[in-house]
Amino acid sequence: MGKGDRKTAKGKRYNCSYGNARPKAITKTAGSAAAPVAKKAAGKKTVAKKAA
């Protein structure tokens, strides 16, 4: 279970290979990104006036 073991992530890094133990990072394309969520404008809070 060291550098020479190709079934572990450490062995994959040493051997410069990928697999189930060390999956390759998937790069997302620009088109598949979710649309940014519009934040609500922080307005003034209205305080209810007490009836005198």
mmCIF entry with sequence, helices, sheets and N, C-alpha, C, O atoms, coordinates in Angstrom:
data_MODEL
# 
_entry.id   MODEL 
# 
_entity.id                         1 
_entity.type                       polymer 
_entity.pdbx_number_of_molecules   1 
# 
_entity_poly.entity_id                      1 
_entity_poly.type                           'polypeptide(L)' 
_entity_poly.nstd_linkage                   no 
_entity_poly.nstd_monomer                   no 
_entity_poly.pdbx_seq_one_letter_code       MGKGDRKTAKGKRYNCSYGNARPKAITKTAGSAAAPVAKKAAGKKTVAKKAA 
_entity_poly.pdbx_seq_one_letter_code_can   MGKGDRKTAKGKRYNCSYGNARPKAITKTAGSAAAPVAKKAAGKKTVAKKAA 
_entity_poly.pdbx_strand_id                 A 
# 
loop_
_entity_poly_seq.entity_id 
_entity_poly_seq.num 
_entity_poly_seq.mon_id 
_entity_poly_seq.hetero 
1 1  MET n 
1 2  GLY n 
1 3  LYS n 
1 4  GLY n 
1 5  ASP n 
1 6  ARG n 
1 7  LYS n 
1 8  THR n 
1 9  ALA n 
1 10 LYS n 
1 11 GLY n 
1 12 LYS n 
1 13 ARG n 
1 14 TYR n 
1 15 ASN n 
1 16 CYS n 
1 17 SER n 
1 18 TYR n 
1 19 GLY n 
1 20 ASN n 
1 21 ALA n 
1 22 ARG n 
1 23 PRO n 
1 24 LYS n 
1 25 ALA n 
1 26 ILE n 
1 27 THR n 
1 28 LYS n 
1 29 THR n 
1 30 ALA n 
1 31 GLY n 
1 32 SER n 
1 33 ALA n 
1 34 ALA n 
1 35 ALA n 
1 36 PRO n 
1 37 VAL n 
1 38 ALA n 
1 39 LYS n 
1 40 LYS n 
1 41 ALA n 
1 42 ALA n 
1 43 GLY n 
1 44 LYS n 
1 45 LYS n 
1 46 THR n 
1 47 VAL n 
1 48 ALA n 
1 49 LYS n 
1 50 LYS n 
1 51 ALA n 
1 52 ALA n 
# 
_struct_asym.id          A 
_struct_asym.entity_id   1 
# 
loop_
_struct_conf.conf_type_id 
_struct_conf.id 
_struct_conf.pdbx_PDB_helix_id 
_struct_conf.beg_label_comp_id 
_struct_conf.beg_label_asym_id 
_struct_conf.beg_label_seq_id 
_struct_conf.pdbx_beg_PDB_ins_code 
_struct_conf.end_label_comp_id 
_struct_conf.end_label_asym_id 
_struct_conf.end_label_seq_id 
_struct_conf.pdbx_end_PDB_ins_code 
_struct_conf.beg_auth_comp_id 
_struct_conf.beg_auth_asym_id 
_struct_conf.beg_auth_seq_id 
_struct_conf.end_auth_comp_id 
_struct_conf.end_auth_asym_id 
_struct_conf.end_auth_seq_id 
_struct_conf.pdbx_PDB_helix_class 
_struct_conf.details 
_struct_conf.pdbx_PDB_helix_length 
HELX_P HELX_P1 AA1 ALA A 9  ? ASN A 15 ? ALA A 9  ASN A 15 1 ? 7 
HELX_P HELX_P2 AA2 ALA A 30 ? SER A 32 ? ALA A 30 SER A 32 5 ? 3 
# 
_struct_conf_type.id          HELX_P 
_struct_conf_type.criteria    ? 
_struct_conf_type.reference   ? 
# 
loop_
_atom_site.group_PDB 
_atom_site.id 
_atom_site.type_symbol 
_atom_site.label_atom_id 
_atom_site.label_alt_id 
_atom_site.label_comp_id 
_atom_site.label_asym_id 
_atom_site.label_entity_id 
_atom_site.label_seq_id 
_atom_site.pdbx_PDB_ins_code 
_atom_site.Cartn_x 
_atom_site.Cartn_y 
_atom_site.Cartn_z 
_atom_site.occupancy 
_atom_site.B_iso_or_equiv 
_atom_site.pdbx_formal_charge 
_atom_site.auth_seq_id 
_atom_site.auth_comp_id 
_atom_site.auth_asym_id 
_atom_site.auth_atom_id 
_atom_site.pdbx_PDB_model_num 
ATOM 1   N N  . MET A 1 1  ? 0.840   -1.184 0.000   1.00 0.00 ? 1  MET A N  1 
ATOM 2   C CA . MET A 1 1  ? 0.000   0.000  0.000   1.00 0.00 ? 1  MET A CA 1 
ATOM 3   C C  . MET A 1 1  ? 0.880   1.240  0.000   1.00 0.00 ? 1  MET A C  1 
ATOM 4   O O  . MET A 1 1  ? 0.861   2.033  0.942   1.00 0.00 ? 1  MET A O  1 
ATOM 5   N N  . GLY A 1 2  ? 1.631   1.392  -1.043  1.00 0.00 ? 2  GLY A N  1 
ATOM 6   C CA . GLY A 1 2  ? 2.505   2.552  -1.114  1.00 0.00 ? 2  GLY A CA 1 
ATOM 7   C C  . GLY A 1 2  ? 2.557   3.097  -2.519  1.00 0.00 ? 2  GLY A C  1 
ATOM 8   O O  . GLY A 1 2  ? 1.565   3.115  -3.247  1.00 0.00 ? 2  GLY A O  1 
ATOM 9   N N  . LYS A 1 3  ? 3.750   3.543  -2.879  1.00 0.00 ? 3  LYS A N  1 
ATOM 10  C CA . LYS A 1 3  ? 3.910   4.165  -4.198  1.00 0.00 ? 3  LYS A CA 1 
ATOM 11  C C  . LYS A 1 3  ? 3.611   3.200  -5.339  1.00 0.00 ? 3  LYS A C  1 
ATOM 12  O O  . LYS A 1 3  ? 3.019   3.593  -6.344  1.00 0.00 ? 3  LYS A O  1 
ATOM 13  N N  . GLY A 1 4  ? 4.008   1.962  -5.193  1.00 0.00 ? 4  GLY A N  1 
ATOM 14  C CA . GLY A 1 4  ? 3.861   1.003  -6.282  1.00 0.00 ? 4  GLY A CA 1 
ATOM 15  C C  . GLY A 1 4  ? 2.467   0.414  -6.417  1.00 0.00 ? 4  GLY A C  1 
ATOM 16  O O  . GLY A 1 4  ? 2.170   -0.242 -7.415  1.00 0.00 ? 4  GLY A O  1 
ATOM 17  N N  . ASP A 1 5  ? 1.603   0.640  -5.424  1.00 0.00 ? 5  ASP A N  1 
ATOM 18  C CA . ASP A 1 5  ? 0.262   0.063  -5.465  1.00 0.00 ? 5  ASP A CA 1 
ATOM 19  C C  . ASP A 1 5  ? -0.631  0.918  -6.350  1.00 0.00 ? 5  ASP A C  1 
ATOM 20  O O  . ASP A 1 5  ? -1.036  2.011  -5.954  1.00 0.00 ? 5  ASP A O  1 
ATOM 21  N N  . ARG A 1 6  ? -0.938  0.433  -7.533  1.00 0.00 ? 6  ARG A N  1 
ATOM 22  C CA . ARG A 1 6  ? -1.727  1.211  -8.499  1.00 0.00 ? 6  ARG A CA 1 
ATOM 23  C C  . ARG A 1 6  ? -3.209  1.258  -8.150  1.00 0.00 ? 6  ARG A C  1 
ATOM 24  O O  . ARG A 1 6  ? -3.972  1.967  -8.806  1.00 0.00 ? 6  ARG A O  1 
ATOM 25  N N  . LYS A 1 7  ? -3.628  0.518  -7.129  1.00 0.00 ? 7  LYS A N  1 
ATOM 26  C CA . LYS A 1 7  ? -5.045  0.522  -6.750  1.00 0.00 ? 7  LYS A CA 1 
ATOM 27  C C  . LYS A 1 7  ? -5.363  1.618  -5.744  1.00 0.00 ? 7  LYS A C  1 
ATOM 28  O O  . LYS A 1 7  ? -6.531  1.825  -5.415  1.00 0.00 ? 7  LYS A O  1 
ATOM 29  N N  . THR A 1 8  ? -4.345  2.327  -5.245  1.00 0.00 ? 8  THR A N  1 
ATOM 30  C CA . THR A 1 8  ? -4.581  3.401  -4.279  1.00 0.00 ? 8  THR A CA 1 
ATOM 31  C C  . THR A 1 8  ? -4.338  4.751  -4.938  1.00 0.00 ? 8  THR A C  1 
ATOM 32  O O  . THR A 1 8  ? -3.670  4.840  -5.969  1.00 0.00 ? 8  THR A O  1 
ATOM 33  N N  . ALA A 1 9  ? -4.888  5.801  -4.332  1.00 0.00 ? 9  ALA A N  1 
ATOM 34  C CA . ALA A 1 9  ? -4.720  7.148  -4.885  1.00 0.00 ? 9  ALA A CA 1 
ATOM 35  C C  . ALA A 1 9  ? -3.251  7.556  -4.875  1.00 0.00 ? 9  ALA A C  1 
ATOM 36  O O  . ALA A 1 9  ? -2.790  8.237  -5.791  1.00 0.00 ? 9  ALA A O  1 
ATOM 37  N N  . LYS A 1 10 ? -2.515  7.144  -3.844  1.00 0.00 ? 10 LYS A N  1 
ATOM 38  C CA . LYS A 1 10 ? -1.086  7.480  -3.768  1.00 0.00 ? 10 LYS A CA 1 
ATOM 39  C C  . LYS A 1 10 ? -0.320  6.803  -4.903  1.00 0.00 ? 10 LYS A C  1 
ATOM 40  O O  . LYS A 1 10 ? 0.564   7.408  -5.509  1.00 0.00 ? 10 LYS A O  1 
ATOM 41  N N  . GLY A 1 11 ? -0.658  5.560  -5.184  1.00 0.00 ? 11 GLY A N  1 
ATOM 42  C CA . GLY A 1 11 ? -0.018  4.848  -6.286  1.00 0.00 ? 11 GLY A CA 1 
ATOM 43  C C  . GLY A 1 11 ? -0.379  5.447  -7.634  1.00 0.00 ? 11 GLY A C  1 
ATOM 44  O O  . GLY A 1 11 ? 0.446   5.483  -8.547  1.00 0.00 ? 11 GLY A O  1 
ATOM 45  N N  . LYS A 1 12 ? -1.615  5.919  -7.756  1.00 0.00 ? 12 LYS A N  1 
ATOM 46  C CA . LYS A 1 12 ? -2.034  6.561  -9.008  1.00 0.00 ? 12 LYS A CA 1 
ATOM 47  C C  . LYS A 1 12 ? -1.271  7.864  -9.220  1.00 0.00 ? 12 LYS A C  1 
ATOM 48  O O  . LYS A 1 12 ? -0.858  8.168  -10.339 1.00 0.00 ? 12 LYS A O  1 
ATOM 49  N N  . ARG A 1 13 ? -1.083  8.635  -8.145  1.00 0.00 ? 13 ARG A N  1 
ATOM 50  C CA . ARG A 1 13 ? -0.323  9.889  -8.268  1.00 0.00 ? 13 ARG A CA 1 
ATOM 51  C C  . ARG A 1 13 ? 1.122   9.598  -8.653  1.00 0.00 ? 13 ARG A C  1 
ATOM 52  O O  . ARG A 1 13 ? 1.694   10.300 -9.486  1.00 0.00 ? 13 ARG A O  1 
ATOM 53  N N  . TYR A 1 14 ? 1.714   8.571  -8.053  1.00 0.00 ? 14 TYR A N  1 
ATOM 54  C CA . TYR A 1 14 ? 3.101   8.216  -8.350  1.00 0.00 ? 14 TYR A CA 1 
ATOM 55  C C  . TYR A 1 14 ? 3.242   7.743  -9.792  1.00 0.00 ? 14 TYR A C  1 
ATOM 56  O O  . TYR A 1 14 ? 4.227   8.059  -10.459 1.00 0.00 ? 14 TYR A O  1 
ATOM 57  N N  . ASN A 1 15 ? 2.264   6.993  -10.267 1.00 0.00 ? 15 ASN A N  1 
ATOM 58  C CA . ASN A 1 15 ? 2.305   6.421  -11.610 1.00 0.00 ? 15 ASN A CA 1 
ATOM 59  C C  . ASN A 1 15 ? 1.745   7.367  -12.666 1.00 0.00 ? 15 ASN A C  1 
ATOM 60  O O  . ASN A 1 15 ? 1.771   7.051  -13.856 1.00 0.00 ? 15 ASN A O  1 
ATOM 61  N N  . CYS A 1 16 ? 1.235   8.531  -12.240 1.00 0.00 ? 16 CYS A N  1 
ATOM 62  C CA . CYS A 1 16 ? 0.630   9.525  -13.142 1.00 0.00 ? 16 CYS A CA 1 
ATOM 63  C C  . CYS A 1 16 ? -0.510  8.909  -13.948 1.00 0.00 ? 16 CYS A C  1 
ATOM 64  O O  . CYS A 1 16 ? -0.577  9.065  -15.168 1.00 0.00 ? 16 CYS A O  1 
ATOM 65  N N  . SER A 1 17 ? -1.405  8.206  -13.249 1.00 0.00 ? 17 SER A N  1 
ATOM 66  C CA . SER A 1 17 ? -2.546  7.609  -13.929 1.00 0.00 ? 17 SER A CA 1 
ATOM 67  C C  . SER A 1 17 ? -3.822  7.957  -13.176 1.00 0.00 ? 17 SER A C  1 
ATOM 68  O O  . SER A 1 17 ? -3.780  8.477  -12.061 1.00 0.00 ? 17 SER A O  1 
ATOM 69  N N  . TYR A 1 18 ? -4.948  7.662  -13.800 1.00 0.00 ? 18 TYR A N  1 
ATOM 70  C CA . TYR A 1 18 ? -6.256  7.955  -13.215 1.00 0.00 ? 18 TYR A CA 1 
ATOM 71  C C  . TYR A 1 18 ? -7.091  6.688  -13.204 1.00 0.00 ? 18 TYR A C  1 
ATOM 72  O O  . TYR A 1 18 ? -6.806  5.738  -13.934 1.00 0.00 ? 18 TYR A O  1 
ATOM 73  N N  . GLY A 1 19 ? -8.120  6.679  -12.376 1.00 0.00 ? 19 GLY A N  1 
ATOM 74  C CA . GLY A 1 19 ? -9.012  5.530  -12.280 1.00 0.00 ? 19 GLY A CA 1 
ATOM 75  C C  . GLY A 1 19 ? -10.038 5.766  -11.196 1.00 0.00 ? 19 GLY A C  1 
ATOM 76  O O  . GLY A 1 19 ? -10.325 6.908  -10.839 1.00 0.00 ? 19 GLY A O  1 
ATOM 77  N N  . ASN A 1 20 ? -10.598 4.671  -10.665 1.00 0.00 ? 20 ASN A N  1 
ATOM 78  C CA . ASN A 1 20 ? -11.619 4.802  -9.629  1.00 0.00 ? 20 ASN A CA 1 
ATOM 79  C C  . ASN A 1 20 ? -11.046 5.385  -8.345  1.00 0.00 ? 20 ASN A C  1 
ATOM 80  O O  . ASN A 1 20 ? -11.721 6.158  -7.665  1.00 0.00 ? 20 ASN A O  1 
ATOM 81  N N  . ALA A 1 21 ? -9.823  5.031  -8.003  1.00 0.00 ? 21 ALA A N  1 
ATOM 82  C CA . ALA A 1 21 ? -9.215  5.537  -6.775  1.00 0.00 ? 21 ALA A CA 1 
ATOM 83  C C  . ALA A 1 21 ? -8.822  6.999  -6.906  1.00 0.00 ? 21 ALA A C  1 
ATOM 84  O O  . ALA A 1 21 ? -8.760  7.725  -5.914  1.00 0.00 ? 21 ALA A O  1 
ATOM 85  N N  . ARG A 1 22 ? -8.557  7.428  -8.135  1.00 0.00 ? 22 ARG A N  1 
ATOM 86  C CA . ARG A 1 22 ? -8.164  8.820  -8.389  1.00 0.00 ? 22 ARG A CA 1 
ATOM 87  C C  . ARG A 1 22 ? -8.867  9.292  -9.649  1.00 0.00 ? 22 ARG A C  1 
ATOM 88  O O  . ARG A 1 22 ? -8.281  9.263  -10.731 1.00 0.00 ? 22 ARG A O  1 
ATOM 89  N N  . PRO A 1 23 ? -10.117 9.727  -9.524  1.00 0.00 ? 23 PRO A N  1 
ATOM 90  C CA . PRO A 1 23 ? -10.849 10.160 -10.716 1.00 0.00 ? 23 PRO A CA 1 
ATOM 91  C C  . PRO A 1 23 ? -10.295 11.457 -11.270 1.00 0.00 ? 23 PRO A C  1 
ATOM 92  O O  . PRO A 1 23 ? -9.808  12.314 -10.532 1.00 0.00 ? 23 PRO A O  1 
ATOM 93  N N  . LYS A 1 24 ? -10.377 11.581 -12.569 1.00 0.00 ? 24 LYS A N  1 
ATOM 94  C CA . LYS A 1 24 ? -9.909  12.793 -13.235 1.00 0.00 ? 24 LYS A CA 1 
ATOM 95  C C  . LYS A 1 24 ? -10.935 13.895 -13.034 1.00 0.00 ? 24 LYS A C  1 
ATOM 96  O O  . LYS A 1 24 ? -12.137 13.642 -13.111 1.00 0.00 ? 24 LYS A O  1 
ATOM 97  N N  . ALA A 1 25 ? -10.477 15.116 -12.775 1.00 0.00 ? 25 ALA A N  1 
ATOM 98  C CA . ALA A 1 25 ? -11.385 16.245 -12.553 1.00 0.00 ? 25 ALA A CA 1 
ATOM 99  C C  . ALA A 1 25 ? -12.122 16.541 -13.847 1.00 0.00 ? 25 ALA A C  1 
ATOM 100 O O  . ALA A 1 25 ? -11.506 16.683 -14.903 1.00 0.00 ? 25 ALA A O  1 
ATOM 101 N N  . ILE A 1 26 ? -13.442 16.633 -13.761 1.00 0.00 ? 26 ILE A N  1 
ATOM 102 C CA . ILE A 1 26 ? -14.264 16.920 -14.937 1.00 0.00 ? 26 ILE A CA 1 
ATOM 103 C C  . ILE A 1 26 ? -14.404 18.428 -15.055 1.00 0.00 ? 26 ILE A C  1 
ATOM 104 O O  . ILE A 1 26 ? -14.876 19.088 -14.129 1.00 0.00 ? 26 ILE A O  1 
ATOM 105 N N  . THR A 1 27 ? -13.995 18.972 -16.191 1.00 0.00 ? 27 THR A N  1 
ATOM 106 C CA . THR A 1 27 ? -14.125 20.412 -16.406 1.00 0.00 ? 27 THR A CA 1 
ATOM 107 C C  . THR A 1 27 ? -15.485 20.687 -17.000 1.00 0.00 ? 27 THR A C  1 
ATOM 108 O O  . THR A 1 27 ? -15.871 20.076 -17.996 1.00 0.00 ? 27 THR A O  1 
ATOM 109 N N  . LYS A 1 28 ? -16.216 21.608 -16.390 1.00 0.00 ? 28 LYS A N  1 
ATOM 110 C CA . LYS A 1 28 ? -17.545 21.956 -16.875 1.00 0.00 ? 28 LYS A CA 1 
ATOM 111 C C  . LYS A 1 28 ? -17.422 23.025 -17.950 1.00 0.00 ? 28 LYS A C  1 
ATOM 112 O O  . LYS A 1 28 ? -16.596 23.933 -17.852 1.00 0.00 ? 28 LYS A O  1 
ATOM 113 N N  . THR A 1 29 ? -18.250 22.904 -18.967 1.00 0.00 ? 29 THR A N  1 
ATOM 114 C CA . THR A 1 29 ? -18.251 23.914 -20.017 1.00 0.00 ? 29 THR A CA 1 
ATOM 115 C C  . THR A 1 29 ? -19.008 25.140 -19.529 1.00 0.00 ? 29 THR A C  1 
ATOM 116 O O  . THR A 1 29 ? -19.809 25.053 -18.598 1.00 0.00 ? 29 THR A O  1 
ATOM 117 N N  . ALA A 1 30 ? -18.758 26.258 -20.146 1.00 0.00 ? 30 ALA A N  1 
ATOM 118 C CA . ALA A 1 30 ? -19.373 27.514 -19.719 1.00 0.00 ? 30 ALA A CA 1 
ATOM 119 C C  . ALA A 1 30 ? -20.879 27.493 -19.927 1.00 0.00 ? 30 ALA A C  1 
ATOM 120 O O  . ALA A 1 30 ? -21.609 28.143 -19.179 1.00 0.00 ? 30 ALA A O  1 
ATOM 121 N N  . GLY A 1 31 ? -21.355 26.769 -20.913 1.00 0.00 ? 31 GLY A N  1 
ATOM 122 C CA . GLY A 1 31 ? -22.782 26.751 -21.214 1.00 0.00 ? 31 GLY A CA 1 
ATOM 123 C C  . GLY A 1 31 ? -23.603 25.961 -20.211 1.00 0.00 ? 31 GLY A C  1 
ATOM 124 O O  . GLY A 1 31 ? -24.793 26.230 -20.041 1.00 0.00 ? 31 GLY A O  1 
ATOM 125 N N  . SER A 1 32 ? -22.986 24.986 -19.540 1.00 0.00 ? 32 SER A N  1 
ATOM 126 C CA . SER A 1 32 ? -23.756 24.153 -18.627 1.00 0.00 ? 32 SER A CA 1 
ATOM 127 C C  . SER A 1 32 ? -23.848 24.738 -17.225 1.00 0.00 ? 32 SER A C  1 
ATOM 128 O O  . SER A 1 32 ? -24.517 24.165 -16.365 1.00 0.00 ? 32 SER A O  1 
ATOM 129 N N  . ALA A 1 33 ? -23.198 25.854 -16.978 1.00 0.00 ? 33 ALA A N  1 
ATOM 130 C CA . ALA A 1 33 ? -23.249 26.457 -15.652 1.00 0.00 ? 33 ALA A CA 1 
ATOM 131 C C  . ALA A 1 33 ? -24.651 26.989 -15.380 1.00 0.00 ? 33 ALA A C  1 
ATOM 132 O O  . ALA A 1 33 ? -25.321 27.510 -16.272 1.00 0.00 ? 33 ALA A O  1 
ATOM 133 N N  . ALA A 1 34 ? -25.069 26.847 -14.149 1.00 0.00 ? 34 ALA A N  1 
ATOM 134 C CA . ALA A 1 34 ? -26.406 27.318 -13.774 1.00 0.00 ? 34 ALA A CA 1 
ATOM 135 C C  . ALA A 1 34 ? -26.433 28.836 -13.775 1.00 0.00 ? 34 ALA A C  1 
ATOM 136 O O  . ALA A 1 34 ? -25.428 29.491 -13.500 1.00 0.00 ? 34 ALA A O  1 
ATOM 137 N N  . ALA A 1 35 ? -27.588 29.380 -14.086 1.00 0.00 ? 35 ALA A N  1 
ATOM 138 C CA . ALA A 1 35 ? -27.738 30.834 -14.117 1.00 0.00 ? 35 ALA A CA 1 
ATOM 139 C C  . ALA A 1 35 ? -27.597 31.378 -12.700 1.00 0.00 ? 35 ALA A C  1 
ATOM 140 O O  . ALA A 1 35 ? -28.109 30.774 -11.758 1.00 0.00 ? 35 ALA A O  1 
ATOM 141 N N  . PRO A 1 36 ? -26.918 32.497 -12.533 1.00 0.00 ? 36 PRO A N  1 
ATOM 142 C CA . PRO A 1 36 ? -26.751 33.047 -11.188 1.00 0.00 ? 36 PRO A CA 1 
ATOM 143 C C  . PRO A 1 36 ? -28.092 33.486 -10.611 1.00 0.00 ? 36 PRO A C  1 
ATOM 144 O O  . PRO A 1 36 ? -28.950 34.011 -11.320 1.00 0.00 ? 36 PRO A O  1 
ATOM 145 N N  . VAL A 1 37 ? -28.250 33.266 -9.337  1.00 0.00 ? 37 VAL A N  1 
ATOM 146 C CA . VAL A 1 37 ? -29.505 33.608 -8.670  1.00 0.00 ? 37 VAL A CA 1 
ATOM 147 C C  . VAL A 1 37 ? -29.494 35.090 -8.348  1.00 0.00 ? 37 VAL A C  1 
ATOM 148 O O  . VAL A 1 37 ? -28.546 35.598 -7.749  1.00 0.00 ? 37 VAL A O  1 
ATOM 149 N N  . ALA A 1 38 ? -30.551 35.781 -8.746  1.00 0.00 ? 38 ALA A N  1 
ATOM 150 C CA . ALA A 1 38 ? -30.648 37.217 -8.484  1.00 0.00 ? 38 ALA A CA 1 
ATOM 151 C C  . ALA A 1 38 ? -30.988 37.427 -7.014  1.00 0.00 ? 38 ALA A C  1 
ATOM 152 O O  . ALA A 1 38 ? -31.950 36.859 -6.497  1.00 0.00 ? 38 ALA A O  1 
ATOM 153 N N  . LYS A 1 39 ? -30.192 38.245 -6.359  1.00 0.00 ? 39 LYS A N  1 
ATOM 154 C CA . LYS A 1 39 ? -30.435 38.525 -4.948  1.00 0.00 ? 39 LYS A CA 1 
ATOM 155 C C  . LYS A 1 39 ? -31.495 39.607 -4.822  1.00 0.00 ? 39 LYS A C  1 
ATOM 156 O O  . LYS A 1 39 ? -31.580 40.520 -5.644  1.00 0.00 ? 39 LYS A O  1 
ATOM 157 N N  . LYS A 1 40 ? -32.291 39.485 -3.786  1.00 0.00 ? 40 LYS A N  1 
ATOM 158 C CA . LYS A 1 40 ? -33.316 40.494 -3.546  1.00 0.00 ? 40 LYS A CA 1 
ATOM 159 C C  . LYS A 1 40 ? -32.646 41.755 -3.024  1.00 0.00 ? 40 LYS A C  1 
ATOM 160 O O  . LYS A 1 40 ? -31.699 41.684 -2.241  1.00 0.00 ? 40 LYS A O  1 
ATOM 161 N N  . ALA A 1 41 ? -33.139 42.906 -3.460  1.00 0.00 ? 41 ALA A N  1 
ATOM 162 C CA . ALA A 1 41 ? -32.576 44.178 -3.020  1.00 0.00 ? 41 ALA A CA 1 
ATOM 163 C C  . ALA A 1 41 ? -32.923 44.388 -1.553  1.00 0.00 ? 41 ALA A C  1 
ATOM 164 O O  . ALA A 1 41 ? -34.076 44.252 -1.145  1.00 0.00 ? 41 ALA A O  1 
ATOM 165 N N  . ALA A 1 42 ? -31.912 44.720 -0.778  1.00 0.00 ? 42 ALA A N  1 
ATOM 166 C CA . ALA A 1 42 ? -32.134 44.959 0.644   1.00 0.00 ? 42 ALA A CA 1 
ATOM 167 C C  . ALA A 1 42 ? -32.685 46.364 0.818   1.00 0.00 ? 42 ALA A C  1 
ATOM 168 O O  . ALA A 1 42 ? -31.944 47.346 0.766   1.00 0.00 ? 42 ALA A O  1 
ATOM 169 N N  . GLY A 1 43 ? -33.973 46.448 1.023   1.00 0.00 ? 43 GLY A N  1 
ATOM 170 C CA . GLY A 1 43 ? -34.624 47.754 1.172   1.00 0.00 ? 43 GLY A CA 1 
ATOM 171 C C  . GLY A 1 43 ? -34.793 48.105 2.637   1.00 0.00 ? 43 GLY A C  1 
ATOM 172 O O  . GLY A 1 43 ? -34.426 47.336 3.526   1.00 0.00 ? 43 GLY A O  1 
ATOM 173 N N  . LYS A 1 44 ? -35.341 49.253 2.864   1.00 0.00 ? 44 LYS A N  1 
ATOM 174 C CA . LYS A 1 44 ? -35.587 49.684 4.237   1.00 0.00 ? 44 LYS A CA 1 
ATOM 175 C C  . LYS A 1 44 ? -36.754 48.890 4.801   1.00 0.00 ? 44 LYS A C  1 
ATOM 176 O O  . LYS A 1 44 ? -37.745 48.628 4.119   1.00 0.00 ? 44 LYS A O  1 
ATOM 177 N N  . LYS A 1 45 ? -36.608 48.521 6.051   1.00 0.00 ? 45 LYS A N  1 
ATOM 178 C CA . LYS A 1 45 ? -37.694 47.814 6.707   1.00 0.00 ? 45 LYS A CA 1 
ATOM 179 C C  . LYS A 1 45 ? -38.703 48.840 7.191   1.00 0.00 ? 45 LYS A C  1 
ATOM 180 O O  . LYS A 1 45 ? -38.344 49.824 7.836   1.00 0.00 ? 45 LYS A O  1 
ATOM 181 N N  . THR A 1 46 ? -39.953 48.605 6.877   1.00 0.00 ? 46 THR A N  1 
ATOM 182 C CA . THR A 1 46 ? -40.989 49.540 7.312   1.00 0.00 ? 46 THR A CA 1 
ATOM 183 C C  . THR A 1 46 ? -41.519 49.093 8.660   1.00 0.00 ? 46 THR A C  1 
ATOM 184 O O  . THR A 1 46 ? -41.865 47.929 8.857   1.00 0.00 ? 46 THR A O  1 
ATOM 185 N N  . VAL A 1 47 ? -41.575 50.023 9.569   1.00 0.00 ? 47 VAL A N  1 
ATOM 186 C CA . VAL A 1 47 ? -42.073 49.734 10.907  1.00 0.00 ? 47 VAL A CA 1 
ATOM 187 C C  . VAL A 1 47 ? -43.506 50.231 10.990  1.00 0.00 ? 47 VAL A C  1 
ATOM 188 O O  . VAL A 1 47 ? -43.798 51.381 10.663  1.00 0.00 ? 47 VAL A O  1 
ATOM 189 N N  . ALA A 1 48 ? -44.390 49.354 11.428  1.00 0.00 ? 48 ALA A N  1 
ATOM 190 C CA . ALA A 1 48 ? -45.800 49.741 11.547  1.00 0.00 ? 48 ALA A CA 1 
ATOM 191 C C  . ALA A 1 48 ? -45.951 50.762 12.667  1.00 0.00 ? 48 ALA A C  1 
ATOM 192 O O  . ALA A 1 48 ? -45.489 50.548 13.788  1.00 0.00 ? 48 ALA A O  1 
ATOM 193 N N  . LYS A 1 49 ? -46.597 51.859 12.349  1.00 0.00 ? 49 LYS A N  1 
ATOM 194 C CA . LYS A 1 49 ? -46.796 52.906 13.354  1.00 0.00 ? 49 LYS A CA 1 
ATOM 195 C C  . LYS A 1 49 ? -47.964 52.527 14.253  1.00 0.00 ? 49 LYS A C  1 
ATOM 196 O O  . LYS A 1 49 ? -48.987 52.015 13.798  1.00 0.00 ? 49 LYS A O  1 
ATOM 197 N N  . LYS A 1 50 ? -47.783 52.791 15.536  1.00 0.00 ? 50 LYS A N  1 
ATOM 198 C CA . LYS A 1 50 ? -48.844 52.493 16.501  1.00 0.00 ? 50 LYS A CA 1 
ATOM 199 C C  . LYS A 1 50 ? -49.909 53.576 16.441  1.00 0.00 ? 50 LYS A C  1 
ATOM 200 O O  . LYS A 1 50 ? -49.597 54.760 16.322  1.00 0.00 ? 50 LYS A O  1 
ATOM 201 N N  . ALA A 1 51 ? -51.147 53.168 16.523  1.00 0.00 ? 51 ALA A N  1 
ATOM 202 C CA . ALA A 1 51 ? -52.250 54.140 16.527  1.00 0.00 ? 51 ALA A CA 1 
ATOM 203 C C  . ALA A 1 51 ? -52.299 54.822 17.890  1.00 0.00 ? 51 ALA A C  1 
ATOM 204 O O  . ALA A 1 51 ? -52.333 54.155 18.924  1.00 0.00 ? 51 ALA A O  1 
ATOM 205 N N  . ALA A 1 52 ? -52.303 56.151 17.887  1.00 0.00 ? 52 ALA A N  1 
ATOM 206 C CA . ALA A 1 52 ? -52.279 56.883 19.156  1.00 0.00 ? 52 ALA A CA 1 
ATOM 207 C C  . ALA A 1 52 ? -53.667 57.156 19.671  1.00 0.00 ? 52 ALA A C  1 
ATOM 208 O O  . ALA A 1 52 ? -53.823 57.764 20.730  1.00 0.00 ? 52 ALA A O  1 
# 
